[in-house]
């Protein structure tokens, strides 16, 4: 599975310049491409709303939070979105390409696998980040 250069470029922009809150990737014609990009002010709800309810996606979310010591932190989450309603073939393609794609994106700190929105609630993100 090929990975478009734009995927790596957008990820670097998120990681280094912090000019995106999230990036959603999709597989199209045997290549992983950028589907949607969220601006730095986008909320977690904007991110989850950008994921289709019946198709698989990969996504990156830059989670900002304040620690108990009152220190501002950021963690980069990789989300493998594979809803139960997606086609079986699509789920298999996304599952088999995931690890290779993740290796292309250096700097991911946490991974989350989700088949429905409750598996990637903001509470889950918060508990993983601390």
Legacy VTK file of the C-alpha trace (Angstrom):
# vtk DataFile Version 3.0
C-alpha trace
ASCII
DATASET POLYDATA
POINTS 130 float
0.000 0.000 0.000
1.502 3.320 -1.054
1.403 6.352 1.235
0.995 9.735 -0.447
3.617 12.369 0.308
0.833 14.672 1.485
0.143 12.282 4.402
3.691 12.620 5.691
3.769 16.368 5.041
0.513 17.051 6.937
1.690 14.860 9.819
4.986 16.780 10.050
3.055 20.059 10.041
0.872 18.800 12.896
3.840 17.503 14.873
6.322 20.334 14.343
4.249 23.424 13.610
1.010 22.431 15.330
-1.038 23.955 12.530
-3.573 21.090 12.457
-5.624 19.618 15.319
-6.361 16.397 13.473
-5.837 14.598 10.171
-8.115 11.898 8.752
-6.638 9.485 6.206
-8.387 7.127 3.815
-7.367 4.395 1.400
-8.189 5.280 -2.191
-6.993 3.376 -5.269
-4.371 1.373 -3.341
-2.914 4.513 -1.752
-3.321 6.138 1.657
-4.320 9.785 1.158
-5.449 12.731 3.289
-9.241 12.842 3.623
-9.777 15.782 6.024
-7.701 18.179 8.106
-8.892 20.028 11.201
-7.624 23.510 12.000
-5.769 24.093 15.300
-8.925 25.405 16.993
-10.995 22.316 16.102
-12.480 20.430 19.040
-12.466 16.719 19.795
-16.151 16.691 18.781
-15.176 18.176 15.385
-12.669 15.349 15.037
-15.089 12.524 15.882
-17.773 14.084 13.645
-15.330 13.971 10.720
-15.164 10.158 10.824
-17.752 8.432 8.596
-20.185 6.171 10.415
-19.899 3.282 7.938
-16.359 3.463 6.493
-12.915 2.798 7.933
-10.333 5.556 8.377
-6.994 6.188 10.019
-6.707 9.398 11.977
-4.253 11.460 13.971
-5.430 13.678 16.815
-3.199 16.133 18.682
-4.551 16.149 22.234
-3.676 19.142 24.422
-4.134 18.923 28.165
-2.857 20.309 31.458
-1.228 17.892 33.921
-1.999 17.821 37.649
1.227 19.816 38.062
-0.399 22.487 35.843
1.948 21.851 32.906
0.664 22.179 29.337
1.223 18.938 27.384
0.343 17.485 24.017
0.094 13.846 22.948
-0.344 12.549 19.426
-2.933 9.792 19.082
-3.269 7.422 16.148
-6.851 6.198 15.790
-7.745 3.156 13.714
-11.450 3.695 13.022
-13.182 0.522 11.874
-16.934 0.764 12.502
-18.964 -2.432 12.713
-21.057 -1.216 9.766
-18.064 -0.986 7.391
-17.705 -3.621 4.673
-15.681 -6.671 5.740
-13.234 -6.292 2.842
-12.577 -2.656 3.761
-11.938 -3.596 7.410
-9.424 -6.234 6.259
-7.562 -3.790 3.988
-7.314 -1.163 6.734
-6.237 -3.738 9.328
-3.516 -5.171 7.087
-2.091 -1.737 6.155
-2.157 -0.120 9.591
1.257 -1.063 10.976
3.118 -0.116 7.838
1.323 3.236 7.682
2.049 3.955 11.352
5.774 3.388 10.725
5.665 6.191 8.124
4.465 8.627 10.799
7.242 9.053 13.324
6.068 10.594 16.587
2.818 8.784 17.414
2.568 8.363 21.183
-0.657 6.400 21.620
-2.804 4.155 19.483
-6.528 3.656 19.823
-8.600 1.038 18.008
-12.288 1.951 17.759
-15.319 0.246 16.240
-17.825 2.702 17.652
-17.638 6.261 19.073
-17.837 5.105 22.708
-14.455 3.357 22.302
-12.759 6.671 21.614
-14.570 9.024 23.952
-12.741 12.064 25.261
-12.571 10.397 28.699
-10.656 7.473 27.195
-8.265 9.858 25.415
-7.715 11.785 28.670
-7.062 8.653 30.712
-4.531 7.341 28.162
-2.692 10.664 27.897
-1.987 11.151 31.622
LINES 1 131
130 0 1 2 3 4 5 6 7 8 9 10 11 12 13 14 15 16 17 18 19 20 21 22 23 24 25 26 27 28 29 30 31 32 33 34 35 36 37 38 39 40 41 42 43 44 45 46 47 48 49 50 51 52 53 54 55 56 57 58 59 60 61 62 63 64 65 66 67 68 69 70 71 72 73 74 75 76 77 78 79 80 81 82 83 84 85 86 87 88 89 90 91 92 93 94 95 96 97 98 99 100 101 102 103 104 105 106 107 108 109 110 111 112 113 114 115 116 117 118 119 120 121 122 123 124 125 126 127 128 129
